[in-house]
Amino acid sequence: MTTPGTVVDPAWLRAALDPAGSSPDSYQSPLTILDVRWRLGAPSARPDHLSGHVPGAVFVELSNDLTGRSGPDGGRHPLPDPDRLQAVLRAAGVRADSTVVVYDDGDGLPAARAWWTLRWAGHDRVAVLDGGYRAWLAAGGEVETAVPQPVPGDVTVRPGQLPTLDAGAAAALPATGVLLDVRAAERYRGEREPIDPVAGHIPGAVNLPKTETVGPDGRLLDPASLRALFATAGVRDGVPVGAYCGSGITAAHTALALTVAGLRPALYVGSWSDWVGDPNRPVATGDTP
């Protein structure tokens, strides 16, 4: 099993699950697969997991296990409590030397937030299954329904290993770098806001919807195409860049795309849901940043 990158495809995962598929350049690392299927406002996806999942995959609930509880500050999906996160990951079998692969239904959002959370927590060897469970099925991947019983892991959570933004830092970033608003254009312009009480965007933010970072099949564009795309928003080497969305889920996918492009983004975890929690914060509307 060769060392994975930030994103892996079904062929890589199938080979990693096949002990006979090892090669001379393989490395010894336990593999942990996390099923993080989730949809905003929908019931738990655990029944989907029980109906079928990648062999050995452990179900982890994004909204209960990988994010904190929503409160007056921090937005709808704040950072998780480190002790709670460590307990969840250990129960899922994550070891300090584990290679972790995360997957969702295919839109990449919960998997990207899980990837980002593990990286933020100090676990570097983590990758997203590009295309998620749908891609796995399309590639002829095996499916099992048995509930895995992983051996408890020993991973240690070391929070703060990826850069984050709070409201103050997000407000200041456009003066020295690029703040990306990755929501749909109509939400950025303030024409429609289906979730939060105020419509619009953070003054100075540039709109680059997450949908532009993926192809028709929902998979991430290649690194060169991503770099070219981000350059249209002013993002290039040496320029600080941050991303936000509604509550830090979609923006985590853009953080993944930026990382694939060779950039180092900061994530405004609280995002718009945190920003509008203070009525004194300014709100911009229209196409102008």
C-alpha positions in Angstrom: 0.0 0.0 0.0 1.7 3.2 -1.2 1.4 6.4 0.8 -1.9 8.1 -0.1 -2.2 11.7 -1.0 -4.9 14.1 0.1 -7.4 12.4 -2.1 -7.6 8.7 -3.1 -9.7 6.9 -5.7 -11.5 3.7 -5.4 -8.7 1.7 -7.1 -6.3 2.8 -4.4 -8.7 1.9 -1.7 -9.4 -1.5 -3.2 -5.7 -2.2 -3.4 -5.2 -1.1 0.2 -7.9 -3.5 1.3 -6.2 -6.4 -0.5 -3.3 -7.8 1.5 -2.1 -9.6 -1.6 -1.9 -6.3 -3.4 1.1 -5.1 -1.5 4.2 -4.1 -3.5 7.9 -3.7 -2.7 7.4 0.1 -2.1 4.5 -0.4 0.3 4.7 0.7 3.8 3.3 -0.8 7.0 0.4 1.3 8.3 -2.9 0.2 9.6 -5.9 1.3 7.6 -9.0 2.9 9.2 -12.0 3.7 7.1 -14.6 6.2 8.4 -18.0 6.4 6.9 -19.2 10.0 7.5 -22.3 10.1 5.3 -24.4 13.0 6.5 -26.9 15.6 5.1 -27.8 18.9 6.7 -31.2 18.7 8.4 -31.7 15.1 7.6 -31.9 12.1 9.9 -28.8 10.2 10.8 -27.2 8.2 7.9 -26.4 5.3 10.2 -29.2 3.2 8.6 -27.5 3.8 5.2 -24.3 2.5 6.8 -26.1 -0.6 8.1 -27.5 -1.2 4.6 -24.1 -1.3 3.1 -20.7 0.2 3.5 -17.0 -0.2 2.4 -15.6 -3.3 4.1 -14.4 -2.5 7.6 -15.7 1.1 7.5 -16.8 2.5 10.9 -19.7 4.9 11.0 -19.0 8.3 12.6 -21.7 11.0 13.0 -20.4 14.3 11.7 -22.8 16.5 13.6 -22.4 14.6 16.9 -18.9 13.2 16.8 -16.8 15.5 14.6 -18.2 18.9 15.4 -19.1 20.7 18.6 -22.5 21.8 19.8 -24.1 24.9 18.3 -24.2 27.8 20.7 -24.5 31.6 20.7 -21.0 31.8 19.4 -19.1 29.7 16.9 -21.8 29.0 14.4 -23.8 25.8 13.7 -20.9 23.4 13.4 -18.1 24.7 15.7 -14.9 22.9 16.5 -15.3 19.7 18.5 -14.1 19.3 22.0 -10.7 17.8 21.8 -11.2 15.2 24.5 -14.5 14.1 23.0 -12.9 13.9 19.5 -10.1 11.8 20.8 -12.5 9.4 22.4 -14.5 9.1 19.2 -11.5 8.5 17.0 -10.0 5.9 19.4 -13.3 4.1 19.6 -13.3 4.0 15.8 -9.9 2.3 15.9 -7.7 5.2 14.8 -4.1 4.7 15.9 -1.3 7.1 15.9 0.2 5.4 12.9 -3.2 4.8 11.1 -3.9 5.8 7.5 -7.4 7.1 7.6 -9.7 7.2 4.6 -13.0 9.1 5.0 -15.9 8.9 2.6 -19.5 10.2 2.2 -22.3 9.8 -0.3 -20.3 11.5 -3.0 -20.8 15.3 -2.7 -17.6 15.4 -0.7 -18.7 17.9 2.0 -18.9 15.8 5.1 -15.8 13.8 4.1 -13.9 17.1 3.6 -14.9 18.4 7.0 -13.9 15.1 8.5 -10.5 15.3 6.7 -10.0 18.8 7.8 -10.9 18.0 11.4 -8.5 15.1 11.6 -5.7 17.3 10.1 -6.6 20.1 12.5 -6.4 17.5 15.3 -2.8 16.6 14.3 -3.4 13.4 12.3 -1.7 14.0 9.0 -2.2 10.6 7.3 -5.8 11.1 6.2 -7.3 11.1 2.8 -10.8 11.6 1.2 -12.2 9.0 -1.1 -12.9 11.0 -4.2 -16.4 10.5 -5.4 -17.4 8.8 -2.1 -19.5 5.7 -1.7 -21.2 6.2 -5.1 -17.8 6.1 -6.8 -16.9 3.0 -4.8 -20.0 1.2 -6.0 -19.5 2.3 -9.6 -16.0 0.9 -9.5 -17.3 -2.5 -8.4 -16.1 -2.2 -4.8 -17.2 -4.8 -2.3 -20.0 -4.0 0.2 -20.6 -5.4 3.6 -23.4 -4.9 6.1 -21.7 -6.3 9.2 -21.0 -3.8 11.9 -17.2 -3.6 12.4 -15.8 -4.0 15.9 -12.5 -2.1 15.7 -9.7 -2.6 18.2 -9.6 0.7 20.1 -6.9 3.0 18.8 -4.3 5.2 20.6 -4.4 8.4 18.5 -3.7 11.6 20.5 -5.6 14.7 19.4 -3.4 17.8 19.2 -5.8 20.6 18.3 -4.8 23.6 16.3 -2.6 22.0 13.6 -4.4 23.8 10.8 -5.0 27.6 10.5 -8.4 28.9 11.4 -10.1 32.3 11.3 -12.4 33.9 13.8 -14.7 36.7 12.9 -12.1 39.4 13.5 -9.5 37.6 11.4 -12.0 37.0 8.6 -12.9 40.7 8.6 -9.3 41.7 8.3 -8.1 39.1 5.7 -9.3 40.9 2.5 -6.9 43.8 3.3 -3.9 41.5 3.0 -5.1 38.4 1.2 -8.2 36.7 -0.2 -11.3 35.7 1.7 -13.4 33.2 -0.3 -17.1 32.9 0.1 -17.9 29.5 -1.3 -21.6 29.6 -1.1 -23.9 29.8 -4.1 -23.9 33.2 -5.9 -27.4 34.1 -4.9 -26.6 33.6 -1.2 -23.4 35.7 -1.6 -25.4 38.5 -3.3 -28.0 38.4 -0.5 -30.9 37.4 -2.8 -31.7 34.3 -0.9 -30.8 32.9 2.5 -32.4 29.6 3.3 -30.9 29.0 6.7 -29.4 32.0 8.4 -31.5 35.0 9.6 -29.5 37.6 7.5 -28.6 37.4 3.8 -25.4 38.8 2.2 -21.6 38.3 2.7 -18.7 39.5 4.7 -17.4 42.8 3.2 -14.4 42.2 1.0 -15.0 38.5 0.4 -14.8 37.1 -3.1 -17.4 34.6 -4.3 -16.1 31.3 -5.7 -18.8 28.6 -5.2 -17.6 25.2 -4.2 -19.3 23.8 -7.3 -16.7 25.3 -9.5 -14.0 23.1 -7.9 -15.5 19.8 -9.1 -16.2 18.3 -12.5 -19.5 17.0 -13.8 -18.9 13.7 -11.9 -18.6 15.6 -8.6 -14.9 14.8 -8.2 -12.3 17.4 -7.6 -10.6 19.0 -10.6 -6.9 18.2 -11.1 -4.3 20.3 -9.2 -3.4 22.5 -12.3 -7.0 23.3 -13.0 -7.7 24.1 -9.4 -4.7 26.5 -9.3 -6.0 28.2 -12.4 -9.4 28.5 -10.9 -8.2 29.9 -7.7 -6.0 32.4 -9.5 -9.2 34.0 -11.0 -10.1 34.9 -7.5 -6.7 36.3 -6.8 -5.3 33.3 -4.9 -1.7 32.5 -5.6 1.4 31.4 -3.8 2.4 33.7 -1.0 -1.1 35.3 -0.7 -3.0 34.5 2.5 -6.3 32.8 1.8 -9.2 31.8 3.9 -12.6 30.3 3.1 -16.1 30.4 4.7 -19.6 29.1 3.8 -22.7 28.8 6.0 -21.3 26.8 8.9 -17.8 25.5 7.9 -18.8 22.3 6.1 -18.8 23.4 2.4 -15.8 25.6 3.1 -13.9 22.6 4.3 -14.3 21.1 0.9 -12.8 24.3 -0.6 -10.0 24.0 1.9 -9.4 20.5 0.6 -9.3 21.8 -3.0 -6.9 24.5 -2.0 -4.7 22.0 -0.4 -4.7 19.7 -3.4 -3.7 22.8 -5.4 -0.7 23.2 -3.2 -1.9 26.1 -1.1 -2.4 26.4 2.7 -5.8 27.8 3.5 -7.4 29.0 6.7 -10.9 27.9 7.5 -13.5 30.2 9.2 -15.1 27.4 11.0 -18.1 29.4 12.3 -18.6 31.0 8.9 -21.7 33.0 8.0 -23.7 31.4 10.8 -21.2 32.8 13.3 -20.8 36.2 11.5 -24.5 37.1 11.6 -24.7 36.1 15.3 -23.5 39.6 16.1 -25.9 42.2 14.7 -23.1 44.8 14.8 -21.0 43.1 12.2 -21.3 44.7 8.7 -23.1 42.8 5.9 -22.5 43.4 2.2 -24.9 42.5 -0.7 -24.6 42.4 -4.4 -21.8 41.2 -6.6 -19.2 43.6 -5.2 -16.8 42.1 -2.6 
